[in-house]
């Protein structure tokens, strides 16, 4: 049995260092940044009907967030993070998922970019202040975790492709189990971002009245 191309340690401090050394993590980060830029730009360039829809969604988000308690806020943001996690894991299990995984952080960035662009275009500095206090801190945590999770899924998908399609070895014992454990750890980090969002919303949402 050939040695796996994927290093299956459940988790330790060296794992993040190993991932950061790989250039792939910077490509994922670049896609995320491109998503932000495209989203912020698109808000200004889209047609009236789509812009009205964006305004409706963003206004609903702000109003709902202002009236949410800690538990409700955590559950809402965690459910959004769960969607990204589920897509990431699905693509990780796909034999051709690794080239598609780059679009996961892009979509995450797109959402943040659209909201940021809307807040700035409507509320200028106060809109940016809202994002800086209530959106970006939790987003930094969740995006960092998402990018690490995507790198992990990319490695798993490539490993599966090499073994299943090209016949280069077989899966080692517990590879899938350990992959899922590590993805669960990344999701727990996303939960931490949800808690951060909820606490910041509790302390600072009263500062803004849009």
ZAVO-789078 format. One record per residue: y, z negated, x of N, C-alpha, C, CB in turn. Coordinates in steps of 0.02 Angstrom, whole numbers, padded with zeros to 5 digits, always signed. Each point is the difference from the previous one (the first is absolute). Glycine has a CB too. Layout:
REM ZAVO-789078
YZXYZXYZXYZX/...
This chain:
REM ZAVO-789078
-00060+00000+00042+00060+00000-00042+00062+00000+00044-00062-00061-00092/+00108+00106+00079+00059+00005+00041+00050-00055-00020-00018+00124+00014/+00058-00141+00034+00050-00052-00013+00054+00027-00046-00023-00052+00112/+00046+00011-00159+00050+00022-00048+00066+00014+00034-00057-00067-00088/+00092+00118+00062+00067+00015+00024+00050-00052-00024-00029+00121+00003/+00009-00160-00053+00044-00049-00030-00020-00069+00023+00019+00074-00100/+00027-00113+00124-00015-00067+00026-00002-00050-00058+00053+00029+00112/-00111-00055-00125-00008-00043-00058-00001-00074+00018-00062+00092-00055/+00122-00117+00070+00010-00072+00002+00036-00016-00066+00006-00007+00130/-00025-00047-00161+00030-00015-00066+00075-00004+00006-00103-00061-00035/+00127+00018+00078+00073-00005+00010+00014-00049+00055+00022+00029-00120/+00023-00012+00164+00027-00047+00048+00066+00028+00026-00116-00041+00033/+00150+00003+00008+00066+00020+00022+00001+00065+00038+00028-00118+00003/-00084+00137+00028-00002+00060+00041-00001+00064-00043-00059-00065+00087/+00038+00058-00150-00006+00059-00042+00068+00033-00010-00098-00053-00058/+00149+00013+00041+00067+00029-00010+00025+00032+00064+00024-00086-00088/-00036+00054+00146+00022+00028+00064-00034+00067+00013+00019-00116+00044/-00084+00120-00061-00036+00063+00010+00028+00055-00044-00103-00065+00030/+00119+00048-00093+00026+00050-00046+00069+00024+00022-00065-00053-00093/+00108+00005+00114+00068+00018+00020+00000+00046+00061+00040-00109-00046/-00090+00101+00089-00004+00043+00059-00014+00073-00019-00040-00098+00067/+00010+00108-00124-00017+00068-00021+00062+00034-00028-00120-00035-00025/+00130+00097+00043+00059+00036-00023-00001+00011-00075+00005+00056+00111/-00063-00060-00141-00006+00014-00072+00044-00047-00041-00117+00041+00020/+00124-00103+00002+00039-00047-00039+00073+00023-00003-00077-00093+00034/+00101+00126+00018+00069+00024+00000+00007+00061-00046+00014-00043+00118/-00067+00081-00126+00001+00056-00046+00004-00026-00072-00066+00071+00081/+00026-00123-00096+00004-00031-00066+00070-00027-00013-00122-00028+00006/+00150-00006+00044+00068-00027-00007+00051+00055-00010-00032-00097+00072/+00022+00154-00037+00046+00056-00007-00003+00029-00070-00014+00026+00121/-00046-00021-00149-00007+00024-00069+00036-00047-00049-00110+00054+00030/+00104-00119-00017+00035-00049-00043+00075+00010+00004-00094-00082+00017/+00121+00090+00043+00072+00010+00009+00022+00066-00033-00004-00065+00108/-00036+00117-00100+00015+00063-00033+00002-00007-00076-00053+00061+00096/+00008-00103-00122+00000-00013-00072+00065-00033-00022-00124-00011+00004/+00148-00037+00035+00063-00034-00016+00058+00050+00000-00044-00107+00050/+00048+00147+00003+00054+00049+00006-00001+00051-00057-00003-00015+00125/-00057+00041-00139-00006+00050-00053+00017-00030-00067-00088+00059+00066/+00065-00121-00079+00014-00033-00064+00074-00012-00010-00110-00053+00005/+00144+00028+00047+00072-00014-00005+00040+00065-00009-00016-00102+00072/-00006+00155-00038+00034+00064-00005-00012+00032-00069-00011+00016+00124/-00050-00024-00149-00019+00034-00062+00038-00028-00060-00112+00021+00048/+00129-00086-00046+00038-00030-00054+00066+00037-00011-00054-00111+00025/+00085+00132+00029+00065+00034-00005-00007+00073-00020+00043-00078+00086/-00102+00108-00073-00008+00072-00010-00039+00018-00063+00005+00011+00122/-00037-00058-00153-00043+00017-00057+00041+00018-00062-00088-00077+00045/+00056+00110-00093+00037+00021-00060+00015-00059-00045-00056+00112+00006/+00096-00100-00057+00026-00054-00043-00056-00036-00036+00106+00064-00014/-00154-00027-00013-00055-00031-00038-00041-00047+00043-00004+00102-00073/-00012-00080+00133-00039-00042+00045+00040-00059+00023-00066+00099+00036/+00130-00088-00023+00043-00055+00021+00005-00053-00055+00065+00079+00074/-00059-00057-00136+00003-00047-00055-00064-00042-00004+00075+00078-00063/-00131-00046+00078-00064-00036-00001-00002-00051+00057-00057+00101-00051/+00082-00082+00109+00003-00046+00057+00044-00060-00017-00018+00096+00080/+00076-00082-00111+00046-00054-00020-00034-00047-00049+00098+00077+00017/-00135-00048-00065-00035-00041-00050-00052-00046+00033+00018+00091-00084/-00057-00062+00130-00053-00039+00033+00030-00055+00044-00075+00101-00002/+00126-00084+00041+00031-00048+00045+00035-00056-00039+00015+00090+00086/+00019-00072-00139+00034-00050-00042-00051-00047-00032+00093+00081-00023/-00148-00053+00000-00053-00041-00030-00029-00048+00052-00027+00092-00081/+00018-00067+00142-00027-00042+00054+00047-00058+00014-00058+00099+00050/+00123-00085-00044+00049-00053+00016+00002-00052-00056+00068+00083+00066/-00066-00060-00128+00004-00046-00056-00062-00043-00007+00075+00081-00058/-00133-00049+00067-00063-00038-00004-00005-00051+00056-00055+00098-00054/+00074-00077+00114-00005-00045+00058+00046-00060-00009-00028+00098+00073/+00087-00087-00103+00047-00055-00009-00027-00054-00046+00093+00081+00019/-00136-00062-00067-00026-00048-00047-00069-00027+00016+00068+00057-00084/-00095-00038+00141-00068-00019+00018-00002-00068+00035-00029+00120+00009/-00024-00158-00024-00015-00060+00038-00041+00018+00062+00004-00069-00105/-00021+00018+00144-00035+00013+00063-00068+00032-00013+00059-00098+00052/-00097+00070-00099-00068+00026-00013+00002+00072-00024-00037-00116-00028/+00081+00130-00019+00005+00067-00028+00021+00051+00053+00028-00049-00111/+00018+00028+00154+00024+00044+00053-00055+00014+00050+00117-00044-00015/-00154-00008+00034-00056+00009+00047-00052+00048-00028+00020-00116+00044/-00037+00106-00108-00051+00042-00031+00022+00073-00005-00040-00099-00065/+00104+00109+00050+00025+00069-00007-00002+00036+00067+00073-00036-00095/-00046+00005+00147+00002+00033+00065-00070+00006+00030+00116-00044+00018/-00158-00006-00031-00068+00003+00026-00039+00057-00033+00003-00124+00020/+00011+00137-00084-00035+00055-00034+00020+00068+00029-00004-00069-00105/+00067+00075+00125+00023+00062+00032-00035+00008+00068+00112-00008-00059/-00113-00047+00098-00034+00003+00065-00074+00014-00007+00084-00080+00044/-00113+00056-00099-00072+00012-00012-00014+00074-00010-00010-00114-00052/+00056+00149+00020-00008+00073-00010-00002+00035+00067+00059-00007-00111/-00011-00009+00155+00000+00031+00067-00063-00018+00039+00125-00005+00000/-00147-00057-00007-00061-00022+00035-00061+00038-00025+00050-00114+00015/-00054+00123-00081-00057+00036-00030-00001+00073+00023+00004-00076-00100/+00054+00109+00101+00003+00069+00023-00019+00005+00074+00091+00024-00084/-00067-00071+00123-00015-00002+00071-00075-00008+00013+00112-00049+00021/-00144+00004-00057-00072-00011+00008-00039+00061-00024+00017-00124-00014/+00004+00152-00042-00034+00061-00025+00001+00056+00051+00032-00033-00117/+00026+00044+00148+00005+00052+00051-00038-00019+00063+00112+00033-00047/-00115-00098+00061-00039-00022+00057-00074+00016-00008+00083-00091+00018/-00108+00086-00079-00070+00016-00013-00012+00075-00004-00010-00108-00061/+00063+00147+00052-00008+00072-00005-00010+00031+00069+00072+00001-00103/-00117+00047+00107-00013+00033+00064+00059+00041+00024-00121+00003-00030/+00163+00017-00017+00059+00040+00019+00064-00039-00017-00064+00108-00020/+00059-00174+00018+00057-00041-00019+00051-00010+00054-00075-00056-00077/+00053+00061+00141+00046-00018+00054+00063+00043+00004-00099-00038+00061/+00098+00103-00077+00064+00036+00002+00044-00014-00061-00057+00089+00065/+00027-00115-00118+00039-00014-00061+00031-00070+00002-00076+00076-00063/+00051-00119+00106+00025-00068+00003+00073-00005+00021-00115-00036+00026/+00139+00087+00009+00070-00001+00022+00049+00000-00059-00035+00059+00104/+00012-00033-00161+00044+00004-00058+00006-00066-00036-00031+00119-00011/-00012-00167+00025+00005-00066-00032+00063-00036+00021-00125-00007-00004/+00139-00001+00069+00064-00031+00018+00060+00044-00018-00059-00058+00093/+00049+00124-00095+00055+00044-00021+00022-00017-00071-00042+00091+00077/-00008-00099-00122+00016-00016-00070+00032-00069-00006-00095+00072-00036/+00072-00119+00078+00030-00066+00001+00074+00006+00020-00112-00053+00028/+00124+00090+00025+00069+00011+00022+00042+00037-00051-00042+00001+00117/+00010+00047-00152+00036+00039-00050+00027-00046-00055-00074+00099+00024/+00033-00145-00047+00022-00046-00052+00058-00044+00023-00116+00000-00045/+00110-00026+00106+00054-00042+00027+00064+00042+00010-00086-00074+00057/+00077+00136-00033+00057+00043+00011+00036+00018-00064-00058+00045+00099/+00021-00029-00151+00030+00016-00065+00039-00059-00027-00093+00081-00024/+00063-00140+00027+00034-00060-00026+00062-00016+00041-00110-00044-00042/+00104+00049+00108+00057-00015+00044+00056+00050-00012-00078-00049+00086/+00060+00113-00092+00050+00052-00013+00036-00011-00066-00068+00079+00067/+00029-00099-00118+00030-00014-00065+00047-00059+00004-00102+00046-00057/+00081-00100+00089+00041-00061+00004+00065+00014+00038-00104-00070-00004/+00100+00109+00057+00061+00014+00038+00046+00046-00039-00064-00014+00107/+00036+00065-00139+00042+00048-00036+00035-00032-00060-00076+00091+00036/+00045-00141-00065+00029-00032-00060+00042-00062+00017-00097+00042-00065/+00074-00082+00114+00031-00065+00012+00026-00010+00071-00076-00044-00087/+00071+00096+00129+00026-00002+00068-00026-00060+00039+00103+00058-00041/-00057-00098+00070-00021-00055+00044-00039-00054-00036+00099+00024+00069/-00081-00037-00132-00037-00051-00037-00072+00023-00014+00107-00039-00053/-00115+00105+00044-00068+00027-00009-00041-00006+00063+00045+00079-00084/-00014-00065+00141-00035-00009+00064-00015-00073+00013+00057+00102+00045/-00011-00146-00066-00012-00072+00007-00059-00023-00040+00121-00016+00020/-00128+00044-00081-00058-00016-00042-00065+00021+00035+00071+00015-00103/-00071+00045+00130-00059+00025+00035-00016-00043+00061+00025+00116-00041/+00028-00133+00078-00010-00038+00062-00028-00070-00013+00094+00064+00051/-00074-00094-00107-00022-00068-00015-00065-00003-00041+00119-00034+00005/-00126+00081-00052-00054-00005-00048-00056+00051+00007+00083-00046-00075/-00071+00099+00113-00050+00054+00005-00029+00007+00070+00059+00059-00092/-00015-00053+00141-00022+00017+00067-00044-00054+00035+00103+00067+00007/-00087-00131-00013-00042-00050+00035-00074+00003-00019+00101-00073+00005/-00115+00075-00070-00069+00005-00022-00030+00068+00018+00024-00079-00092/+00018+00131+00089-00024+00068+00015-00022+00005+00073+00076+00046-00088/-00039-00079+00133-00019+00002+00071-00071-00026+00010+00121-00015+00033/-00136-00040-00066-00067-00030+00006-00053+00046-00029+00050-00115-00005/-00038+00139-00056-00051+00041-00034-00010+00067+00035+00030-00056-00107/+00025+00085+00133-00006+00066+00034-00037-00008+00066+00108+00038-00054/-00093-00092+00090-00035-00013+00063-00075-00006-00013+00102-00058+00047/-00120+00019-00098-00071-00008-00018-00030+00066-00022+00023-00119-00032/+00014+00157-00008-00026+00064-00025-00013+00049+00056+00062-00018-00106/-00017+00021+00155-00009+00046+00056-00061-00019+00041+00124+00021+00003/-00133-00086+00009-00059-00023+00037-00064+00016-00039+00068-00092+00052/-00065+00082-00118-00058+00015-00042-00016+00075+00000+00028-00098-00072/+00024+00140+00072-00010+00072+00002-00030+00022+00066+00097+00015-00078/-00075-00045+00133-00029+00015+00066-00074-00018+00000+00111-00021+00055/-00127-00036-00084-00069-00023-00003-00042+00048-00043+00038-00119+00014/-00011+00140-00071-00036+00046-00044-00007+00068+00032+00044-00061-00099/+00006+00083+00136-00004+00064+00035-00057+00000+00051+00124+00016-00017/-00129-00071+00054-00054-00006+00049-00068+00000-00033+00077-00063+00075/-00081+00028-00132-00064-00004-00036-00019+00069-00029+00024-00120-00028/+00026+00155+00000-00012+00066-00029-00022+00050+00054+00084-00025-00090/-00049+00023+00147-00019+00044+00055-00070-00015+00026+00121+00009+00031/-00136-00073-00027-00067-00021+00022-00054+00025-00047+00051-00101+00053/-00037+00095-00119-00048+00025-00050-00007+00075+00004+00030-00096-00073/+00025+00131+00084-00002+00073+00005-00043+00022+00060+00114+00007-00053/-00103-00039+00110-00038+00017+00060-00075-00012-00009+00100-00030+00069/-00117-00023-00103-00071-00017-00008-00034+00038-00056+00026-00112+00045/+00010+00122-00101-00030+00032-00058+00001+00076+00004+00035-00098-00067/+00020+00126+00090+00007+00073+00002-00025+00029+00066+00098-00010-00077/-00079-00021+00132-00018+00026+00065-00064-00031+00028+00120+00019+00020/-00146-00068-00054-00063-00031+00021+00003-00037+00066-00054+00089-00061/+00112-00117+00076+00008-00037+00063-00015-00074-00011+00086+00083+00040/-00149-00099-00044-00021-00070-00007-00007-00022-00072+00057-00022+00107/-00071-00042-00116-00009-00029-00065+00045-00061-00007-00118+00042-00005/+00128-00063-00057+00040-00059-00012-00035-00062+00027+00051+00054-00101/-00013-00097+00133-00027-00062+00024-00003-00051-00057+00045+00024+00114/-00082-00077-00102-00010-00051-00051+00066-00033-00019-00116-00020+00044/+00127+00014-00108+00058-00035-00029+00068+00034+00014-00065-00104+00014/+00066+00167+00006+00064+00033+00012+00044+00000-00062-00056+00072+00086/+00026-00052-00142+00039+00004-00062+00023-00069-00023-00064+00103-00032/+00020-00151+00038+00017-00068-00021+00059-00027+00041-00120-00020-00032/+00119+00031+00097+00053-00025+00043+00065+00038-00012-00086-00034+00086/+00079+00099-00100+00059+00040-00017+00035-00028-00061-00055+00102+00049/+00016-00119-00100+00028-00027-00062+00030-00069+00010-00083+00067-00065/+00052-00107+00108+00028-00066+00015+00068+00007+00033-00116-00047+00013/+00121+00094+00033+00063+00010+00034+00053+00027-00048-00061+00020+00107/+00041+00023-00152+00048+00025-00050+00022-00057-00046-00054+00113+00004/+00009-00158-00019+00018-00058-00041+00051-00044+00036-00114+00002-00053/+00107-00009+00118+00048-00039+00039+00069+00033-00003-00093-00039+00077/+00094+00105-00071+00064+00035-00005+00032-00010-00068-00042+00085+00082/+00000-00086-00134+00027-00011-00068+00027-00071-00007-00082+00084-00045/+00051-00132+00077+00025-00069-00002+00071-00002+00031-00119-00046+00007/+00128+00085+00046+00068+00004+00029+00049+00029-00050-00050+00014+00115/+00027+00035-00154+00042+00029-00053+00017-00053-00053-00052+00113+00021/+00005-00157-00035+00013-00055-00047+00057-00044+00027-00121+00003-00039/+00120-00013+00105+00054-00039+00031+00068+00034-00012-00080-00042+00087/+00080+00108-00085+00063+00036-00014+00021-00009-00072-00029+00084+00088/-00020-00088-00133+00016-00012-00071+00030-00069-00010-00093+00078-00033/+00065-00127+00067+00028-00068-00003+00071-00001+00027-00116-00049+00011/+00127+00086+00044+00067+00005+00029+00049+00030-00050-00051+00012+00114/+00030+00042-00147+00042+00031-00051+00018-00050-00055-00053+00111+00024/+00003-00148-00046+00011-00047-00056+00048-00056+00020-00115+00025-00042/+00108-00051+00102+00044-00054+00022+00072+00025+00009-00097-00055+00057/+00104+00113-00027+00067+00028+00009+00033+00016-00067-00036+00048+00110/-00004-00025-00157+00025+00014-00067+00024-00065-00033-00078+00099-00010/+00041-00152+00020+00018-00065-00029+00066-00025+00028-00122-00026-00015/+00132+00033+00080+00058-00029+00033+00063+00044-00004-00079-00058+00076/+00070+00124-00077+00057+00044+00010+00016+00047-00058-00027-00008+00119/-00017+00015-00168+00012+00048-00054+00063-00017-00039-00123+00020-00008/+00139-00084+00005+00060-00022-00038+00065+00023+00033-00065-00099-00041/+00061+00120+00103+00060+00023+00036+00023+00069-00023-00036-00068+00098/-00009+00103-00133+00015+00069-00019+00002+00007-00076-00054+00041+00106/+00101-00004-00130+00007+00012-00072+00018+00074-00010+00035-00121-00021/-00086+00161+00013+00012+00073-00007+00001+00020-00074-00055+00019+00111/
